[in-house]
Amino acid sequence: MKEKYYLVREDILPEAVLKTMRVKELLASGDTRTINEAVEKIGLSRSAFYKYKDGIHPLNRLEKDRIITVSFDLDHRSGILSHVLGLMAEYGGNVLTIHQSIPLQGRANVVLSVETTRLTEDLDTMVEAMQNVAGVRHIHIIGQG
């Protein structure tokens, strides 16, 4: 079954869901060290916390974790990958992983995982700029999350 998500105002959420979020905030901030300590402090049962903990996240957290996986086919020439990486940095992308194949027939495949939280332009603009780099033959976004 495909999960559905909704954007809901805080004041219409059930009290147990709101308290679950408060418990998660206490744990994340380090104000409490254990789930037992946090649920006692907030006044929530452990069972309610475990029921809702994976279903509620602050909106800014969901935006913060945006990662894309991009596949490139690059000509085997010095400086092309460096130029692509420089463009990503210029647009605010943060490269997390790089996987590069051995060049065959003058081309290499490179797969990058990139955090896109702080992009200064939209993703399409960054991809278009990288596509225009001499020696970049193919770009394909193979995953987003």
N, C-alpha and C positions, 0 to 999 in steps of 0.2 A: 504494500500500500504506500502510495506517495504521500509524504508529509506535506501539510499545508501550514502556512505561517500567516499571522495576522498582526497588524500594528494596533495595539489597544491602549487606550488611556489608562493611566495608573489607578484613577479613582473608581473604575468599574471592575477591577480585579478582585477576586475573593481574598479575604484576609490571609489565608494560609499561603497563597501564592506570593503575596507581598512579603510576608514574614520569611518565606524561603529565600527571597532575593536579599533581604537584610542579613540572613545567616550567611549567605555566600559572600556578601560584602565584608562582613566581620572576618571571615576566614581569609579572604584575599588580602585584607589590610594588615593582617597579623594581630589584630586586637584580641582575637581568641585563637587558641592553638588546636582545639579539637572540635569536632562536630557537636559532641555532647555539651561542651561549654557554651558554644554559640547558640544552640537551640534553647538551652536553659535561659540564657540571657535575653533572648527574643521572646520566649514564651511559646514555642512551637514544639510539637512532638517530633521525635526522630522519624517516625513513619511518614508523616506529612512532608518533612524535608526530603526524604528519599523519593517520595512519590513525585514531587514537583521539580527537584533540583536540575534535571536534564532538560526541562521544558521551558525554563525562563532564563533569559539573558538580557542584560541591558543593551539597548540599541547600539550605543557607541562601541560595545565589545564586538558585536557582529560586524560592524563596519571595519573595525580594527584588524580583523583576522582575514582580510581579503587577500588571497594568494592565487596567482595564475601560473599555469605551466605553458611555456611557449616552445615550439619546435622551430628551428631554423635550418635551412640548407644554405651553407656558405661556401663560396669559392675558397680553395686552399691557397690563400695569399696572406702575407703578413699584415696585421693591423685591422682586419675586418671585424673579428670578434671584439677587439679592443674598442673599435669605433661604436659597435652596437652596445657594449656595456657602458660606454661613456654617455651615449644617448639616454639609456635607461636611467642612469644617475642624474642626468640633466633634467629629466622629466619627473624625478622624485621616486623612481622605482628602486627597490632594495633587493638585490639579487641574493637569494638564499642558497641555491644549489646550481652547479654547472656540471652537465654531463656532455662529453664530446666524443664522437666516434673518430676512429682513424680515417683520414682522408682516403677516399677511393675515387678513382677517375677524376681527380681534381676538385672533389667536393667533400665536405664534412657535415655531419648532422650534429647540431648542438641543441640540447634541451635545457632550458632555464626555468627554475622556480623563482617567481618574483613577487615580493610583497608590494601591493599597489595602494596601500593606505594613504600615502602622502603624495600621490600623483598631482602634479601641478596642472595637467591637462587631462582630458578624458583618454581612456585606454585606446580608442580608435586612432586618435591623433598621434600617440606614441608609436603604435604599430605602423602607421603610415610613414612616419619619419624613419623608422628602422628599415622598412621595405625600400626606401629610396637610397639606402646606403649602397654604394657600388660594391658588388660582390655578394650581396644578399639575394639569393635566388628564390627562396620560398619561406614564408612565415605562416605558422598555423598555431592558434591557441588551442591546446589540446585539453585543457582543464581550467576550471575556475571554482573558487570556493571561499 
